[in-house]
Amino acid sequence: MSTVVTQPGQHGLVAHSDGPVVPIQTRNERPASFDAEDFGVPTGREVNWRFSPRDRLAPLFDATATDDQPGNPAVDFQIDAPEGVLGRSLGRGDSPRGEVFLPEDVTSAHAWSLCDEALYLAIPAGRELDDRVRVRMRGNGADRRSNAHIVIEARPNSKATVVLLHEGSAQFTENVELIVREGAHLTVVAVQDWTDDAIHASAHQARVDRDASLKHIVVSIGGGVVRLNPTVTLSGAGSSAELYGLSFADAGQHLENQVFLHHEGPNTRGDVLYKGALQGESARTVWIGDVLIGVGATGTNTYEANRNLVLTPGARADSIPNLEIETGQINGAGHASATGRFDDEQLFYLTSRGITELEARRLVVRGFLTEIVQKIDDVELRERLEAAIEEELRGEGGTGS
């Protein structure tokens, strides 16, 4: 396949006429290519790898084919879909694979080139699905490599919810390509509930067409290193996106999200809210949020926010919101970021009413994270996540005993 590079020069670098090569800072200037060799191994100078633990992610930088054995795949796929949902495989070059997706780093380029057959799920036009589509991926070993590409197409005027659930352990590179056709409404929930030795790098890329909407929710509570980067382009007039995320990092975990929302068409709407809780020595979360309002995106209304609650000493949250505006004809735009510890006033209020300090701390964390959990309309999944949060709160070194 021919290589496509959106920007010339060295990966992550751009030349200025009045000086030496300097790192790319603007989100939409980053190079993209189907060929992993165009990226090379990250050095840490690249803006999109600056906060990532490259030593722990190193196994995913190599072009290692999926480690499948007869009757024993590296990652098991279990698909539960209502009748009428089209499910089949797509080779490279088979439409609509690649209609939206273009790798922006070495791991997503590997997932593209090393995955011969992509999973394709199509929601029928004009149909509203009452039942969820569930794709359960279970890794079968921390030393085993797997590469995946998933294409989800919501055809015109359809409505559906798709849940992507990751469990077990593996070294997993994954691309998720989302195509939301005119008038469609798609909800995608990606849950990372790996065991603590899993390594997962995933790139989600979506295009939302005229009068269509996408609700995209990322929940990361498991895995040694999880790096999930959603990119959403609101290309159609009147399109909208709600991008929500929740992470709960324990000791030794690195949970990272780099979110890019591109307002391209007129009268588009965006809402981005990610929340993170951290407890334990060396627990780490990273959130980088970029919103670009393009020249043609008149009438845009958008807001992005990231909130982090640090529960114990030794935990660290990095939060970087960015907003680029290329037209003055917008309805509203803003961004915010906050990282802090427990609110003493909240704790005082609760303890003054007979609640123990331990339970008061748990209530504060539950309330902080519940805002994201409640945005999931799958009751079974919501209850599972609430139970997982309770388990995290009882973990060693956290708010539990």
Secondary structure, DSSP 4 states (H G I P E B T S, - for coil): -----SS-SSTTEEE-TTSSEEE--SGGG----S-GGGT-S--S-SGGGTTS-HHHHGGGGS-PPP--BTTB-SEEEEEE--TT-EEEEEETT-TTTTSS----SHHHHHHHHH-SEEEEEEEPTT-B-SSPEEEEEEEEEEEEEEEEEEEEEE-TT-EEEEEEEEEEEEEEEEEEEEEE-TT-EEEEEEEE---TT-EEEEEEEEEE-TT-EEEEEEEE---SEEEEEEEEEE-STT-EEEEEEEEEE-TT-EEEEEEEEEE-STT-EEEEEEEEEE-STT-EEEEEEEEEE-TT-TT-EEEEEEEEEE-STT-EEEEEEEEEE--S--SEEEEEEEEE---HHHHHHHHTTT--HHHHHHHHHHHHHHHHHTT---HHHHHHHHHHHHHHHTSTTTT--
